[in-house]
C-alpha cells in the first residue's frame, strides 16, 4: 500500500460503517410502519486530487489533514421535505455512536450562490489494529431539489473554475429560486403526498 492508501483506509472504513448505520434509521422507520424522514443515503471518500487541491488552497500540511480537513469522509442524507431535515439532524445529535462537533445551516443562511444544505460534522470512532481512532466526517442533509441544484452547480463550478459567465450565473440563481419554491410547494401538500405513498406501498404489498 502506498502512503495515500494507508491514510485513506480509515476514512473508507468510516464511510462503510456510517452508511450501514444511517441506512438502518430508514429501515427502523419502515419496520414500524412509519414514514421515514430519510429518502436515501450515499457516501464517498474525497478523491486524492481534490484533497491535494483543497490542502494547497488552505495551506494544510499532509500531517494535519486528519485534523483540519473535515470532509475527506462525506455522506449525504436525502429527504423529501424541508421539515424532515430538522428531524434527521435531531436523530444524529441524539446518537451515542458518534459525536456531532459542528453544525452549519445553509438553509436558513443560504449561500450567495443559492446553495442550500444542512451540514453536520461528526467525530466517529473506528477500531483499527492499533486501537480506536476518531475520524472526522461531514454529513450533508438536503432535499432532492437542493441536491439537484447543488450537483449541477458543482459540475459547472469545475468547468468555469468558479468564474461563471453572466448568463450562467443568472440561470443558476433562477434555478436556485425554482428549487426553493418546489420545496415550499411540496411542504404545503406534505400530508397528501405521504398518504398517497402509504396507499401505494400497501397496494404493492397486497399484490405480492
matplotlib code that plots the C-alpha trace (Angstrom):
import matplotlib.pyplot as plt

x = [0.0, 1.2, 1.0, -2.4, -3.9, -2.7, -4.0, -7.4, -8.2, -9.7, -11.9, -13.2, -13.9, -15.8, -17.9, -18.8, -19.9, -21.8, -23.7, -24.9, -25.9, -27.6, -29.5, -30.6, -32.5, -34.8, -35.3, -36.3, -39.0, -40.2, -40.2, -42.5, -44.8, -43.8, -42.9, -39.2, -37.7, -34.7, -35.1, -31.7, -28.0, -24.9, -21.2, -17.8, -14.1, -12.8, -10.7, -6.9, -6.6, -9.4, -7.7, -4.4, -6.1, -8.0, -5.0, -2.9, -5.7, -5.9, -2.2, -2.9, 0.2, -0.2, 0.3, -2.5, -5.1, -6.9, -7.3, -8.0, -9.9, -13.3, -14.9, -12.4, -15.2, -18.5, -22.1, -25.4, -28.8, -31.6, -35.1, -38.3, -39.3, -37.5, -39.1, -37.6, -34.1, -34.7, -35.9, -32.8, -30.5, -32.0, -31.7, -28.0, -27.4, -29.1, -27.0, -24.4, -22.1, -20.6, -20.4, -21.7, -18.9, -20.2, -23.3, -23.6, -27.1, -27.0, -30.8, -31.6, -28.3, -28.4, -25.1, -24.9, -24.7, -28.1, -26.6, -28.8, -28.0, -27.5, -24.0, -23.2, -19.6, -19.2, -16.4, -16.7, -14.7, -13.4, -11.5, -8.1, -5.2, -3.6, -6.7, -9.5, -9.2, -11.5, -12.4, -14.0, -16.8, -19.2, -22.9, -24.9, -28.6, -30.8, -33.9, -33.9, -34.4, -31.5, -29.3, -30.2, -29.2, -26.0, -24.9, -25.4, -23.7, -20.7, -20.2, -20.4, -18.1, -15.4, -16.0, -15.7, -13.3, -16.0, -16.0, -19.4, -20.4, -23.2, -25.9, -24.9, -24.8, -28.3, -29.7, -28.2, -29.8, -33.2, -32.8, -32.0, -35.2, -37.1, -35.7, -36.7, -40.2, -40.5, -39.6, -42.1, -44.9, -44.1, -44.2, -47.7, -49.0, -46.8, -49.7, -51.4, -48.1, -47.4, -51.0, -50.6, -47.2, -48.6, -51.6, -49.2, -47.0, -50.0, -51.3, -47.9, -47.7, -51.1, -50.1, -47.1]
y = [0.0, 3.5, 6.4, 7.6, 4.1, 3.8, 7.3, 6.9, 3.3, 4.5, 7.0, 4.3, 2.1, 5.0, 5.6, 1.9, 1.7, 5.0, 4.2, 1.0, 2.7, 5.7, 3.5, 1.5, 4.5, 4.3, 0.6, 1.1, 3.6, 1.2, -1.7, 0.2, 1.2, 4.8, 7.3, 7.8, 11.3, 9.8, 9.0, 7.5, 7.8, 8.0, 8.3, 8.7, 9.4, 12.6, 11.8, 12.4, 15.2, 17.1, 16.6, 17.9, 20.9, 21.9, 21.4, 23.7, 26.3, 26.3, 25.7, 22.4, 20.2, 16.5, 15.6, 18.0, 16.7, 14.5, 17.4, 20.3, 18.8, 17.6, 16.4, 13.7, 11.3, 12.7, 11.4, 12.8, 12.1, 12.9, 14.0, 14.5, 17.6, 20.5, 19.8, 16.3, 17.8, 19.1, 15.6, 14.0, 16.5, 15.7, 12.0, 12.4, 14.6, 12.0, 9.1, 7.6, 6.0, 9.3, 13.0, 16.0, 18.6, 21.3, 22.3, 24.6, 25.7, 26.8, 26.5, 29.4, 31.1, 30.4, 30.9, 33.8, 31.3, 29.9, 26.8, 25.3, 22.3, 21.4, 20.2, 18.2, 17.4, 14.3, 12.6, 8.9, 6.2, 3.3, 0.2, -0.4, -2.8, 0.0, 0.7, 3.1, 6.1, 9.1, 10.2, 13.5, 13.1, 15.6, 14.7, 16.8, 16.7, 18.2, 17.7, 16.2, 19.6, 21.1, 18.2, 18.5, 22.2, 21.6, 18.7, 20.9, 23.9, 21.8, 20.5, 24.0, 25.4, 23.0, 23.7, 27.5, 27.4, 29.3, 32.3, 31.8, 33.8, 36.3, 34.2, 31.0, 32.9, 34.3, 30.9, 29.3, 32.0, 31.4, 27.6, 28.1, 30.1, 27.4, 24.7, 26.7, 27.2, 23.5, 22.6, 25.1, 23.7, 20.1, 21.1, 22.5, 19.2, 17.0, 15.1, 14.4, 13.1, 10.9, 9.4, 8.6, 7.0, 4.9, 3.8, 2.9, 0.8, -1.0, -1.8, -3.1, -5.3, -6.8, -7.7, -9.7]
z = [0.0, -0.8, 1.6, 0.4, 0.6, 4.2, 5.0, 3.4, 4.6, 8.0, 6.1, 3.8, 6.9, 8.5, 5.3, 5.0, 8.7, 8.7, 5.5, 7.1, 10.3, 8.7, 6.2, 9.3, 10.5, 7.4, 7.9, 11.5, 10.4, 7.8, 10.2, 12.5, 9.6, 9.9, 7.2, 7.1, 7.0, 5.1, 1.4, 0.8, 2.0, -0.1, 0.9, -0.6, 0.3, -1.3, -4.3, -3.8, -6.4, -4.6, -1.2, -2.6, -4.3, -1.2, 1.0, -1.2, -1.3, 2.5, 3.3, 5.1, 5.6, 5.0, 8.6, 9.6, 7.1, 9.6, 12.0, 9.6, 6.7, 7.9, 4.6, 3.5, 4.5, 3.2, 3.4, 2.0, 3.5, 1.2, 2.5, 0.6, 2.7, 4.3, 7.6, 7.6, 7.7, 11.3, 12.3, 10.8, 12.5, 15.9, 15.2, 14.5, 17.6, 19.9, 18.7, 21.0, 18.4, 17.2, 18.4, 16.5, 16.8, 14.4, 12.5, 9.5, 8.5, 4.8, 4.6, 6.9, 5.9, 2.2, 0.4, -2.0, -4.9, -3.9, -2.3, 0.5, 2.7, 6.3, 7.2, 10.3, 11.2, 13.3, 15.1, 14.5, 16.3, 14.3, 15.6, 14.0, 14.7, 16.6, 18.7, 18.5, 16.2, 15.6, 12.1, 11.2, 8.6, 7.1, 6.7, 4.3, 4.8, 2.0, 0.0, -3.5, -5.0, -3.1, -4.2, -7.8, -7.8, -5.8, -8.2, -11.3, -9.7, -8.6, -12.1, -13.6, -11.0, -12.1, -15.8, -15.3, -12.3, -10.3, -12.7, -14.4, -17.5, -16.5, -18.3, -16.5, -13.2, -13.8, -14.7, -11.6, -9.5, -11.2, -10.7, -7.0, -6.6, -8.5, -6.2, -3.2, -4.5, -5.3, -1.7, -0.4, -2.6, -1.6, 2.1, 1.6, 0.3, 2.5, 4.2, 0.9, -0.5, 2.5, 2.4, -1.3, -0.7, 2.2, 0.0, -2.9, -0.6, 0.9, -2.6, -3.7, -0.6, -1.3, -4.9, -3.8]

ax = plt.figure().add_subplot(projection="3d")
ax.plot(x, y, z, "-o")
ax.set_aspect("equal")
plt.show()
